[in-house]
Every structure is written in structure tokens, then in C-alpha cells.
Amino acid sequence: MAARLDGAIAPLLGGSARSEVDVQRYWVRIVVGVATVVSVIVLLAASNSLQGKPGIITPQLAGLQVFDAACGVTFHPETCMKTLLPYHRAHSSKPEELTRIVLSSASEGVRNTLTAVRAHKGNNGIGFPGSRVCQQTLMSSIEQLEASLEMLSELGSDVSQYPFETLKTRLSAAMEFHTTCIDALVETSALESHIVETKHHTEELLSNALAFVEALSIYGSNLLSWKHSKGANADSNLEDNFTPIQNSRVFVTSSEAESSTSYPSWMSSEQQKSLFADLPSDVVVAKDGSGKYKSIQSAIKHARKSGSATAKRYVIRIKAGVYNEQVIVPQNATNFMFIGDGVGKTILTGDKSVGKTPGMTTFLSASLIVEGPGFIGKAITVRNTAGADGFQAVAMRVSADMAAFYDCVFDGFQDTLYTHTFRQYYRDLTVMGTVDFIFGNGAVAFQNCTIIAKKPPLVGQQNTYTAQGKTDLGQATGLSFQSCTFDGTPELKANKATFKTYLGRPWKPYSTHVNLKCNLMEHIDPEGWLPWNTSDYGLKTSFFAEWQDFGPGANTAKRVWWSKQITDKSVAQKYQAVPFTQADKWVPATSIPLTRDLP
């Protein structure tokens, strides 16, 4: 299948190369944009002072020096200075004040993107589905930014009380929601030049907001001590002059310590699973009419939905049967739980796909869509039956924070599991597919899972387990697999020379996939990882790494040069579920087992 990114659109997405901007050059550019002679004199004095030359020390100059130090932590210092410059006469120098200014500017930027999309000329034509996605995702982005601003305002100047992990999660999600809008416009051939111009600026504002929160969390209130942080991918070999482009994901051708687990060592896996059996349910869904509802969506529609993070757990027990419906757990359905009668018994299914369903997008195609925070899924199978010729066809999309799944099966072909955004945890379950079948940009941890690649139906097609979507170095996102098995169906293994299988490929510039002592089967290609459509896109900026992988597919002698073998356990520990997703703060409340450390 050819990429959807045609020649007319591709040049619009190139962007400018990311590079460090020296102080003198960006002061000169700022001077050009300042209208009054007084401002020019002040800014020139600041430039001279910053270069070690005598300067006039004024309150305004001191403010500009503070802005310079603050903007130095961002990837877009010129945009940062333009954001802060109107406030230099107000002598705003407290880091929490500047952070609020930058976050507010990012929120306004997302609103500008939304305005540009609403002015889209194709809203009544082919572009409408993409615009529909944008309406939802951009509003979600704004909600995350506004919630972050409200949090900062309530806590005031006591930086020590700031919940930085939550703030970074929210800002990473805000950025991803904005990216999802642009992806949908590309997917539906609806990206216009005026939207591109707006989206580039908004991306810089979002990146700067995330950089400010990261710096504040590391360096505290002394702005002059702020330094540029490399973010979560500090271990990767970053390319200085990197130009981001937009990618459309298409077919690819040519034993742990017992004391670290939540459950006691004497409890068998069957006993662990049975803990959910007697959990009281609020409502029962049954195809045979023995429950209150025959449809899962009907049960959700009539359930209480407060939207509160502290809402009482609402349990929907789904009896055995095949439920052929698109199920959506909305954002205000917080702390919902699905309990099935077992994998292969309780089956949620659908067949929406980009290739077969008119006007469909990847984002909207999932059989199960989870947007309500605190969701738990247990003992269910979720599948998309569109088949390989449906191209992008999602079984489940998760756009909810602190969502956890246990003893489930997710089955599809391309794009089976869309780990879209926020913190997610998967334990003792199976994911099946072909191309990029675990993808997205959440902070996601898999433990004790079985990831199974299928034999592709098209000769020459290649499998990739993952396509992670990290777009900014500061985002607290990525895929972590601990003690998982990367397996294949018997049909695939029997034809491994014809249908090659790789661990992952860089969908976005900072794709992050880390294996922690995983079992790799023999069908996995010795190179391990696959470039993006034979290009060098993201090879120097992504982070594809393994720590103590084993099994017949774990021979690293022929691994690609741009992947990494982690030898330092402290580096591997960063990607363990607890530090990576703060799992110890929320997974125990789900009663799902959690391994808290590396073996």
C-alpha cells in the first residue's frame, strides 16, 4: 500500500531544522520586531550584557536576562522569547509565573489551530472526518492545558507541592491530542497550508510549555540555574540538525523476585484471577437477555457518570457472547470496569477500517474506545475483523489516564492496539497483529504479556510489533515491555524467510520502545528493528533498546547500529513500570498484579 502523503502535501510538513540558536542572533531578531526606540535600547543593552560586555542594569534588563535563562531550556527559544517579551515591563521573574504564561500561550495556540480547522474549505467534502477528529482532540488538548493551569494557580508559589508527574502527563497528552488532529487531516487528505502554518507555531508553544515544567521540576525556582534538559531520551544519540516530517503508517514491504510483585508468592495465577470473580457488579450485560441490558453501550449510556477522579468504581459485568458493536467509554465515565466471563468467551468485535469504511479514520475505527480515566478491563477479548485489506483497523484505542488491563486478548491485523495517550498498564494478556500493531504515544507498560505476530496475507509484507509516536523529546511517553514474550503464529514461523518480523520502527521522530528481559522467539529478524520505509527518519533521535533479552531471537550480533543494548541496570530501571508510569501510585488499587522492580 502506498503512503497517503502525496507530493502536494509533503513539502508543507517538512518544518525547519531544529538547531540551537545562539544568544546574539535571537536578540537581533527580537530587536527587529520591537516597535519603540526605548525597547530597542533596552534589548541591545541586554544583548551586550549577556555577551560579557558592559550593559545598563535596569529592572527591564534583569527581566530579560531571566527570560533568556528560562527560554534556554526550550527547543524553540525564539518563540519562547516572543511569548514572554510582552511581560518584561511587569518584572515577571518568578518561575511559576513564567510557566503559567507559557502554558496559557500554548492553550491559545491550540485554540488557533482549532479555529484554522473550523475554517477548513473541505469540511463538506473528503476532509470532514479529519475535521471531526480535530474537533474532539483539540478540545481535549485545551482541557488538559486548562486543567494544568488551574492546578498551578491553586498551588501558588510553593513549587515543592507541584505534582510534576501529573503535569508532565497532562502536557504530553495535550501535545499528542494536537498531533492526532494533524495526523487525521493528513489521513483524509485535508491538510491545508494555513493549518500547517498555525500548527507549526502551536507545536513550538506546546513544546516550550513542557520544557518549562520539566526544568521547574529539576532545577526549582532559581531560573538562572535552569539548563537545557534532554528529557526522557537522555540515553539516545540525538541528531542536532533534525527535520521532523509527517509519516502515514502503511504496510511494510520488501524469573523475577517474588517480593516485588503485588500478590503473595503462594498465590497461583488462577487464584489471582479469581479475585475478580466475586466483585459486586453494578449492572450485568448479557446477549441472551439474562442481564439488565443486551448491549454494552446501553449499559454505559444509562450508568452514572460524574466525571470525578474520586468517583466510586462502576462495574459492568459482561456475560459470554459476541457483542458486535462499537463500544465507547466516554471521558466523563471515570473509574469504570469491564469484567468478562473470560477471553474467547466475552468478545467485543467490530470491523471499521480506513480501507473499507467510507470516511473512516484510524482514530475513530476502534471496536472499543476508552476515554474515561481509571478504566479497568478484565477477562475480555477485543477484536477488529476488517482483515488485512482494511489497512488501519483498530481493535482498542485507549485515550484515558491510569487505564489498566488484565487477562485480555486484543486481536487484529494492522493497528490492533492504539495506546493513544496518558498512562496505561497491561498485565498477563495477549496482543495479536501484523503491521505496527501496538502504536500510539502514551506512557505504557506491559508486564508478562504475550505479543504475537501473524503471517501477513500479502507476499513480501513485513511485520512490526510496534510504532511508537513520541514527537517531542520532553514528552513522558514510550513503550516498556518487561518479561514479555514476542512470539509468532505457527504459520508465520513456518514462513519466516518470506515474511520478516521486526520489534519496531520509528513512526515519529523520538519513538521509544524498550524491552526489559523479554523472551524473543526465533522468527524475529536478527537486525531487530526496521527503518521507516527504508529512510533514515528518526534513526538518530529514537530510542530502541533491549536489556537482557533472551531466547532464540535475542542474538544481538546483527542488530542495527541505531538500536541499543542497555548494560547499566540504572538506565533500564528508568523504563520499569513504576518510575515510567508511576504505576505504584495507581495500579495496586486495581487489584491487578504489579512487578515493582527489575530482576
C-alpha positions as CSV (number, residue, x, y, z in Angstrom):
1,M,0.0,0.0,0.0
2,A,1.4,3.4,-1.0
3,A,1.8,6.2,1.6
4,R,-1.1,8.6,1.6
5,L,1.3,11.6,1.9
6,D,1.3,12.9,-1.7
7,G,3.8,15.3,-3.2
8,A,1.4,18.3,-2.8
9,I,1.3,17.9,1.0
10,A,4.7,16.6,1.9
11,P,6.6,19.9,1.4
12,L,4.2,21.6,3.8
13,L,5.1,19.2,6.6
14,G,8.9,19.5,6.5
15,G,9.3,22.3,9.0
16,S,12.5,24.0,9.8
17,A,15.5,22.1,11.1
18,R,15.8,22.1,14.8
19,S,19.0,23.7,16.0
20,E,20.4,25.6,18.9
21,V,20.1,29.4,18.5
22,D,22.9,31.5,19.8
23,V,22.1,34.3,22.1
24,Q,23.3,37.1,19.9
25,R,21.3,36.1,16.8
26,Y,18.0,35.8,18.5
27,W,18.4,39.2,20.4
28,V,19.0,40.8,17.0
29,R,15.8,39.2,15.6
30,I,13.8,40.3,18.6
31,V,15.1,43.9,18.2
32,V,13.8,43.9,14.6
33,G,10.3,43.1,16.0
34,V,10.3,45.8,18.7
35,A,8.5,48.9,17.8
36,T,9.7,51.6,20.2
37,V,13.2,53.1,20.4
38,V,13.3,52.6,24.2
39,S,12.7,48.9,23.9
40,V,15.4,48.6,21.3
41,I,17.9,50.3,23.6
42,V,17.0,48.0,26.5
43,L,17.2,44.9,24.4
44,L,20.6,45.9,22.9
45,A,21.9,46.5,26.4
46,A,20.7,43.1,27.4
47,S,22.4,41.5,24.4
48,N,25.7,43.3,25.3
49,S,25.4,42.3,28.9
50,L,24.8,38.6,28.0
51,Q,27.9,38.6,25.9
52,G,30.1,39.8,28.8
53,K,30.1,43.4,27.7
54,P,29.2,46.4,29.9
55,G,25.5,47.0,30.0
56,I,23.0,49.2,31.7
57,I,21.5,47.3,34.6
58,T,17.8,48.1,34.8
59,P,14.8,46.2,36.1
60,Q,13.8,45.6,32.5
61,L,17.2,44.3,31.7
62,A,17.2,41.9,34.7
63,G,13.8,40.6,33.5
64,L,15.2,40.0,30.0
65,Q,18.2,38.1,31.5
66,V,15.7,35.9,33.4
67,F,13.7,35.3,30.2
68,D,16.9,34.4,28.4
69,A,17.8,31.8,31.1
70,A,14.2,30.4,31.1
71,C,14.0,30.2,27.3
72,G,17.4,28.5,27.2
73,V,15.7,25.2,28.4
74,T,13.4,25.0,25.4
75,F,13.9,23.7,21.8
76,H,12.3,26.9,20.5
77,P,13.9,29.9,22.4
78,E,12.8,32.5,19.8
79,T,9.2,31.5,20.1
80,C,9.6,31.5,23.9
81,M,11.1,35.0,23.9
82,K,8.2,36.3,21.8
83,T,5.8,34.7,24.3
84,L,7.5,36.3,27.3
85,L,8.6,39.7,25.9
86,P,5.2,41.5,26.4
87,Y,5.6,40.8,30.2
88,H,9.1,42.2,30.6
89,R,7.9,45.6,31.9
90,A,5.8,43.8,34.5
91,H,9.0,42.4,36.0
92,S,7.6,38.8,35.9
93,S,10.6,36.7,37.0
94,K,9.1,34.0,39.3
95,P,9.4,30.7,37.5
96,E,5.8,29.7,38.4
97,E,4.5,32.9,36.9
98,L,6.5,32.4,33.7
99,T,5.4,28.8,33.5
100,R,1.7,29.9,33.7
101,I,2.4,32.4,30.9
102,V,3.9,29.8,28.7
103,L,1.1,27.3,29.4
104,S,-1.5,29.9,28.7
105,S,0.1,30.7,25.4
106,A,0.1,27.1,24.4
107,S,-3.6,26.8,25.2
108,E,-4.2,29.9,23.0
109,G,-2.1,28.2,20.3
110,V,-4.3,25.1,20.3
111,R,-7.4,27.3,20.1
112,N,-5.8,28.9,17.0
113,T,-5.3,25.5,15.4
114,L,-8.9,24.7,16.1
115,T,-10.0,28.0,14.5
116,A,-7.9,27.2,11.4
117,V,-9.5,23.7,11.2
118,R,-13.0,25.1,11.5
119,A,-12.2,27.4,8.6
120,H,-11.3,24.4,6.5
121,K,-12.6,24.6,3.0
122,G,-13.2,20.8,2.8
123,N,-15.5,20.4,5.8
124,N,-18.3,19.3,3.5
125,G,-16.1,17.0,1.4
126,I,-13.4,14.5,1.9
127,G,-11.9,16.4,4.8
128,F,-14.9,16.2,7.1
129,P,-13.9,13.0,9.0
130,G,-10.5,14.5,9.8
131,S,-12.1,17.7,10.9
132,R,-14.4,15.8,13.2
133,V,-11.4,14.1,14.8
134,C,-9.8,17.6,15.3
135,Q,-12.9,19.0,17.0
136,Q,-12.6,16.3,19.6
137,T,-8.8,16.1,20.1
138,L,-8.1,19.8,20.1
139,M,-10.8,20.4,22.7
140,S,-9.2,17.6,24.7
141,S,-5.8,19.3,24.3
142,I,-7.2,22.5,25.6
143,E,-8.9,20.7,28.6
144,Q,-5.5,19.3,29.6
145,L,-3.8,22.6,29.4
146,E,-6.5,24.5,31.3
147,A,-6.5,21.8,34.0
148,S,-2.8,22.2,34.3
149,L,-3.1,26.0,34.6
150,E,-5.8,25.6,37.3
151,M,-3.6,23.2,39.2
152,L,-0.7,25.7,39.2
153,S,-2.9,28.6,40.2
154,E,-4.4,26.7,43.1
155,L,-0.9,25.7,44.4
156,G,0.5,29.2,44.0
157,S,4.2,29.8,44.5
158,D,5.0,26.6,46.6
159,V,6.8,24.7,43.8
160,S,7.6,21.9,46.1
161,Q,3.9,20.9,46.2
162,Y,3.6,20.8,42.4
163,P,2.5,17.3,41.1
164,F,5.1,17.3,38.3
165,E,4.5,13.8,37.0
166,T,0.8,14.6,36.6
167,L,1.6,17.9,34.9
168,K,4.0,16.2,32.5
169,T,1.4,13.6,31.8
170,R,-1.2,16.2,31.0
171,L,1.1,18.3,28.8
172,S,2.4,15.2,27.0
173,A,-1.3,14.3,26.3
174,A,-2.1,17.9,25.2
175,M,0.7,17.7,22.7
176,E,-0.4,14.2,21.5
177,F,-4.1,15.3,21.1
178,H,-2.8,18.2,18.8
179,T,-0.7,15.8,16.8
180,T,-3.6,13.4,16.4
181,C,-5.6,16.2,14.8
182,I,-2.9,16.8,12.2
183,D,-2.5,13.0,11.6
184,A,-6.2,12.8,10.9
185,L,-6.1,15.7,8.4
186,V,-3.2,14.0,6.6
187,E,-5.0,10.7,6.6
188,T,-8.1,12.3,5.0
189,S,-6.1,14.5,2.5
190,A,-7.5,17.6,4.3
191,L,-4.4,19.4,5.4
192,E,-4.3,22.9,4.1
193,S,-1.4,25.4,4.1
194,H,-3.0,27.8,6.5
195,I,-3.4,25.0,9.0
196,V,0.2,23.9,8.6
197,E,1.5,27.4,9.4
198,T,-0.7,27.5,12.6
199,K,0.1,24.0,13.7
200,H,3.9,24.5,13.5
201,H,3.7,27.5,15.8
202,T,1.4,25.7,18.2
203,E,3.7,22.7,18.3
204,E,6.5,25.0,19.4
205,L,4.3,26.6,22.1
206,L,3.4,23.1,23.5
207,S,7.0,22.0,23.4
208,N,8.1,25.1,25.3
209,A,5.4,24.6,28.0
210,L,6.5,21.0,28.6
211,A,10.2,22.2,28.7
212,F,9.3,24.8,31.4
213,V,7.5,22.2,33.6
214,E,10.4,19.8,33.2
215,A,13.0,22.4,34.1
216,L,10.9,23.6,37.1
217,S,10.7,20.0,38.4
218,I,14.5,19.5,38.1
219,Y,16.0,22.9,38.9
220,G,13.4,24.6,41.0
221,S,12.8,28.3,41.5
222,N,16.3,29.7,40.6
223,L,15.8,30.5,36.9
224,L,19.4,31.4,36.4
225,S,20.3,27.8,37.2
226,W,18.0,26.3,34.6
227,K,19.7,24.2,32.0
228,H,18.6,22.5,28.8
229,S,17.3,19.1,29.6
230,K,17.4,16.2,27.1
231,G,14.2,14.7,28.6
232,A,13.4,11.0,28.9
233,N,15.6,10.0,25.9
234,A,18.8,11.3,27.5
235,D,20.5,8.0,26.7
236,S,19.9,8.2,23.0
237,N,22.3,9.6,20.4
238,L,20.4,12.7,19.3
239,E,20.9,14.3,15.9
240,D,21.5,18.0,16.1
241,N,20.1,19.1,12.8
242,F,16.8,17.1,12.7
243,T,13.9,18.0,10.4
244,P,10.6,16.4,11.6
245,I,8.3,15.1,8.8
246,Q,4.8,13.6,8.9
247,N,4.5,9.8,8.5
248,S,1.5,7.8,7.5
249,R,1.7,4.2,8.8
250,V,1.2,1.8,6.0
251,F,2.1,-1.8,5.1
252,V,5.8,-2.6,5.4
253,T,7.2,-4.4,2.4
254,S,10.4,-5.9,0.9
255,S,12.3,-15.1,36.5
256,E,11.7,-12.1,38.8
257,A,11.9,-11.5,42.5
258,E,8.6,-12.6,44.2
259,S,8.8,-9.9,46.8
260,S,8.5,-7.2,44.1
261,T,5.0,-8.3,43.0
262,S,1.8,-7.1,44.5
263,Y,0.4,-10.6,45.2
264,P,1.9,-13.0,47.7
265,S,4.2,-15.7,46.3
266,W,1.9,-18.5,47.4
267,M,-1.0,-17.3,45.3
268,S,-1.3,-19.0,41.9
269,S,-2.2,-17.1,38.7
270,E,-5.6,-18.8,38.8
271,Q,-6.2,-17.6,42.4
272,Q,-5.1,-14.1,41.4
273,K,-7.6,-14.1,38.5
274,S,-10.4,-15.4,40.8
275,L,-10.1,-12.3,43.0
276,F,-12.3,-10.5,40.4
277,A,-14.9,-13.3,40.3
278,D,-16.8,-12.2,43.4
279,L,-16.5,-8.5,42.8
280,P,-20.0,-7.0,43.1
281,S,-21.3,-5.7,39.8
282,D,-23.4,-2.6,39.3
283,V,-25.0,-3.9,36.1
284,V,-25.0,-7.1,34.0
285,V,-24.9,-7.2,30.2
286,A,-26.0,-10.4,28.5
287,K,-26.8,-11.2,24.9
288,D,-29.3,-13.8,26.0
289,G,-31.4,-11.3,27.9
290,S,-30.5,-12.6,31.4
291,G,-28.9,-9.2,32.3
292,K,-30.3,-5.7,32.5
293,Y,-29.0,-4.9,29.1
294,K,-28.2,-6.8,25.9
295,S,-25.9,-4.1,24.7
296,I,-22.7,-2.9,26.4
297,Q,-23.1,0.7,25.0
298,S,-26.7,0.8,26.5
299,A,-25.2,-0.1,29.9
300,I,-22.7,2.7,29.6
301,K,-25.4,5.2,28.4
302,H,-27.5,4.6,31.4
303,A,-24.7,4.5,34.0
304,R,-24.0,7.2,36.4
305,K,-21.1,9.4,35.1
306,S,-19.8,12.1,37.4
307,G,-16.5,12.8,35.7
308,S,-14.8,12.9,39.1
309,A,-11.4,11.3,39.6
310,T,-12.7,10.1,43.0
311,A,-15.9,8.5,41.6
312,K,-16.9,5.1,43.1
313,R,-15.8,2.2,40.9
314,Y,-18.7,1.3,38.5
315,V,-18.5,-2.4,37.5
316,I,-20.2,-3.7,34.3
317,R,-20.2,-7.5,34.2
318,I,-20.4,-8.7,30.6
319,K,-21.5,-12.3,30.2
320,A,-20.3,-14.7,27.5
321,G,-21.3,-13.8,24.0
322,V,-20.2,-11.9,20.9
323,Y,-21.0,-8.2,21.1
324,N,-20.8,-6.7,17.6
325,E,-21.0,-3.0,18.4
326,Q,-18.6,-0.1,18.8
327,V,-18.2,0.5,22.5
328,I,-17.2,3.9,23.7
329,V,-16.4,4.7,27.4
330,P,-16.6,8.5,27.4
331,Q,-14.4,10.9,29.2
332,N,-16.9,11.5,32.0
333,A,-17.2,7.8,32.7
334,T,-14.5,7.7,35.3
335,N,-13.4,4.5,37.2
336,F,-15.5,2.2,35.0
337,M,-14.6,-1.5,34.9
338,F,-15.5,-4.3,32.4
339,I,-15.4,-7.9,33.7
340,G,-16.0,-10.6,31.2
341,D,-16.5,-14.3,31.5
342,G,-13.1,-15.0,30.1
343,V,-11.0,-14.5,26.9
344,G,-12.6,-16.2,24.0
345,K,-16.0,-16.1,25.8
346,T,-16.8,-12.4,26.2
347,I,-15.9,-10.9,22.8
348,L,-16.2,-7.3,21.8
349,T,-15.9,-7.0,18.0
350,G,-16.2,-4.6,15.1
351,D,-15.0,-4.2,11.5
352,K,-14.5,-0.5,11.0
353,S,-11.3,0.3,9.0
354,V,-9.7,3.0,6.9
355,G,-9.6,0.8,3.9
356,K,-13.2,-0.4,3.9
357,T,-15.3,2.0,5.8
358,P,-16.1,5.2,3.9
359,G,-14.9,8.4,5.6
360,M,-13.2,6.4,8.4
361,T,-10.0,7.4,10.2
362,T,-7.7,5.4,12.4
363,F,-8.7,7.3,15.5
364,L,-12.4,6.5,15.0
365,S,-12.1,2.9,13.9
366,A,-11.7,1.1,17.2
367,S,-14.1,-1.6,18.3
368,L,-13.5,-0.5,21.9
369,I,-12.7,3.2,22.7
370,V,-11.7,4.0,26.3
371,E,-11.6,7.7,27.2
372,G,-12.7,7.6,30.8
373,P,-9.8,7.8,33.3
374,G,-9.3,5.0,35.8
375,F,-10.7,2.3,33.5
376,I,-10.1,-1.4,34.2
377,G,-10.6,-4.2,31.6
378,K,-10.5,-7.9,32.7
379,A,-11.2,-11.2,31.0
380,I,-12.4,-10.0,27.7
381,T,-11.4,-10.4,24.0
382,V,-11.5,-7.3,21.8
383,R,-11.0,-7.7,18.1
384,N,-11.3,-5.9,14.8
385,T,-12.3,-8.3,11.9
386,A,-11.8,-5.9,9.0
387,G,-8.8,-8.0,7.9
388,A,-5.5,-7.1,6.4
389,D,-7.1,-5.4,3.4
390,G,-8.9,-3.0,5.7
391,F,-5.4,-1.4,6.4
392,Q,-5.7,0.6,9.6
393,A,-8.3,-1.2,11.7
394,V,-8.0,-0.7,15.5
395,A,-9.4,-3.2,18.0
396,M,-9.0,-1.0,21.0
397,R,-7.9,2.7,21.5
398,V,-7.1,3.9,24.9
399,S,-7.1,7.7,25.5
400,A,-7.5,7.5,29.3
401,D,-5.2,8.1,32.1
402,M,-4.4,5.3,34.6
403,A,-6.1,2.7,32.5
404,A,-5.3,-1.0,33.3
405,F,-6.0,-4.3,31.5
406,Y,-5.6,-7.8,32.8
407,D,-6.1,-11.3,31.3
408,C,-7.4,-9.9,28.0
409,V,-6.8,-10.6,24.3
410,F,-6.6,-7.8,21.6
411,D,-6.7,-9.2,18.1
412,G,-6.5,-7.6,14.7
413,F,-4.1,-7.1,11.8
414,Q,-2.7,-3.6,11.3
415,D,-3.0,-1.2,14.3
416,T,-4.6,-3.6,16.7
417,L,-3.9,-1.7,19.9
418,Y,-3.8,2.1,19.9
419,T,-2.1,3.2,23.1
420,H,-3.0,6.7,22.2
421,T,-2.1,8.8,25.2
422,F,-1.8,9.0,29.0
423,R,-0.5,6.3,31.4
424,Q,-1.5,2.7,30.7
425,Y,-0.7,-0.7,32.2
426,Y,-1.2,-4.1,30.6
427,R,-0.6,-7.4,32.5
428,D,-0.8,-11.1,31.6
429,L,-2.6,-10.6,28.3
430,T,-2.1,-11.2,24.6
431,V,-1.9,-8.8,21.6
432,M,-2.0,-10.1,18.1
433,G,-1.5,-8.4,14.7
434,T,0.8,-7.7,11.8
435,V,1.9,-4.1,11.0
436,D,2.6,-1.6,13.8
437,F,0.0,-3.5,15.8
438,I,0.9,-1.7,19.1
439,F,1.2,2.0,18.4
440,G,0.5,5.4,19.9
441,N,2.1,7.9,22.3
442,G,1.1,7.1,25.9
443,A,3.3,6.2,28.8
444,V,2.7,2.5,28.5
445,A,4.0,-0.5,30.5
446,F,3.5,-4.2,29.6
447,Q,4.3,-6.9,32.0
448,N,4.2,-10.7,31.5
449,C,2.4,-10.3,28.2
450,T,2.5,-12.3,25.0
451,I,2.8,-10.3,21.8
452,I,2.0,-12.5,18.8
453,A,2.8,-11.6,15.1
454,K,0.6,-13.2,12.5
455,K,1.5,-14.3,9.0
456,P,0.7,-11.4,6.6
457,P,-1.7,-12.2,3.7
458,L,0.4,-10.3,1.2
459,V,3.7,-11.7,-0.2
460,G,6.6,-9.5,0.7
461,Q,4.9,-7.8,3.6
462,Q,6.9,-7.3,6.8
463,N,5.6,-7.4,10.4
464,T,6.5,-4.8,13.0
465,Y,5.3,-5.2,16.6
466,T,5.4,-1.5,17.4
467,A,5.3,2.0,16.0
468,Q,5.6,4.4,19.0
469,G,4.6,8.0,18.4
470,K,6.8,10.3,20.5
471,T,7.0,13.7,18.8
472,D,8.9,15.8,21.4
473,L,12.0,14.9,23.4
474,G,10.4,16.2,26.6
475,Q,7.3,14.0,26.4
476,A,7.0,11.5,29.2
477,T,5.9,8.7,26.8
478,G,7.1,5.4,25.3
479,L,6.5,1.7,25.3
480,S,8.0,-0.5,28.0
481,F,7.9,-4.3,27.9
482,Q,9.0,-6.3,30.9
483,S,9.2,-10.1,31.0
484,C,7.1,-10.3,27.8
485,T,7.3,-12.9,25.1
486,F,7.5,-11.7,21.5
487,D,6.0,-14.7,19.6
488,G,4.5,-15.6,16.3
489,T,1.8,-17.8,15.0
490,P,2.9,-21.3,13.6
491,E,2.1,-20.1,10.1
492,L,4.4,-17.1,10.4
493,K,7.2,-19.2,11.9
494,A,7.0,-21.7,9.1
495,N,7.4,-18.8,6.6
496,K,9.8,-16.5,8.4
497,A,12.2,-16.2,5.5
498,T,9.4,-14.8,3.3
499,F,7.7,-12.7,5.9
500,K,10.2,-11.0,8.1
501,T,9.3,-9.7,11.6
502,Y,10.8,-6.8,13.5
503,L,10.4,-5.5,17.0
504,G,9.5,-2.0,15.9
505,R,10.2,1.0,13.7
506,P,10.2,4.8,14.2
507,W,6.8,6.2,13.4
508,K,7.6,9.6,14.9
509,P,11.0,11.4,15.5
510,Y,11.5,10.3,19.1
511,S,10.0,6.8,19.0
512,T,10.7,5.0,22.3
513,H,10.5,1.2,22.7
514,V,12.4,-0.6,25.5
515,N,12.5,-4.3,26.2
516,L,13.4,-5.4,29.8
517,K,14.4,-9.1,29.9
518,C,11.9,-10.3,27.2
519,N,11.8,-13.7,25.5
520,L,12.3,-13.3,21.7
521,M,11.3,-16.2,19.5
522,E,13.3,-17.4,16.5
523,H,11.2,-15.8,13.8
524,I,12.4,-12.2,14.8
525,D,14.9,-10.9,12.2
526,P,18.4,-10.7,13.6
527,E,18.6,-7.0,12.8
528,G,15.8,-6.5,15.4
529,W,14.5,-3.1,14.3
530,L,13.3,-1.7,10.9
531,P,13.9,1.7,9.4
532,W,10.9,3.8,8.4
533,N,10.2,2.8,4.8
534,T,13.9,2.4,4.1
535,S,14.6,6.0,5.1
536,D,16.9,7.3,7.9
537,Y,14.0,9.1,9.5
538,G,14.3,9.1,13.3
539,L,17.3,6.7,13.4
540,K,19.5,9.1,15.4
541,T,16.7,10.5,17.6
542,S,14.6,7.5,18.5
543,F,15.4,5.1,21.4
544,F,15.1,1.4,20.6
545,A,16.7,-0.6,23.3
546,E,17.0,-4.0,25.0
547,W,18.1,-5.0,28.4
548,Q,18.9,-8.7,28.9
549,D,16.6,-10.0,26.3
550,F,16.9,-13.8,25.8
551,G,15.7,-16.6,23.6
552,P,16.5,-17.7,20.0
553,G,15.6,-14.3,18.6
554,A,17.8,-12.3,21.1
555,N,21.2,-12.7,19.4
556,T,22.3,-9.1,19.1
557,A,25.4,-9.6,16.9
558,K,23.5,-8.4,13.8
559,R,21.3,-5.7,15.5
560,V,21.0,-2.4,13.5
561,W,23.5,0.2,14.5
562,W,20.9,2.7,15.7
563,S,19.4,0.4,18.4
564,K,21.0,0.0,21.8
565,Q,21.8,-2.8,24.2
566,I,21.5,-1.4,27.8
567,T,24.2,-2.6,30.1
568,D,23.6,-0.3,33.0
569,K,20.7,-1.5,35.2
570,S,20.1,2.0,36.4
571,V,19.3,3.1,32.8
572,A,17.0,0.1,32.3
573,Q,15.2,0.9,35.6
574,K,14.0,4.2,34.2
575,Y,11.7,2.3,31.9
576,Q,10.4,-0.1,34.5
577,A,6.6,0.4,35.1
578,V,6.9,2.1,38.5
579,P,9.2,5.0,37.5
580,F,8.0,5.1,33.9
581,T,4.2,5.3,34.6
582,Q,4.1,5.9,38.4
583,A,2.3,2.5,38.4
584,D,2.9,2.1,42.2
585,K,0.6,5.1,42.8
586,W,-2.4,3.7,41.0
587,V,-2.1,0.1,39.8
588,P,-2.4,-1.5,43.3
589,A,-5.9,0.0,43.6
590,T,-7.0,-2.0,40.6
591,S,-6.1,-5.4,42.3
592,I,-4.0,-6.2,39.2
593,P,-0.6,-7.7,40.0
594,L,2.3,-5.3,39.5
595,T,6.0,-6.1,39.4
596,R,7.7,-3.1,41.0
597,D,11.4,-3.7,40.1
598,L,13.8,-5.4,37.7
599,P,15.0,-8.9,38.5
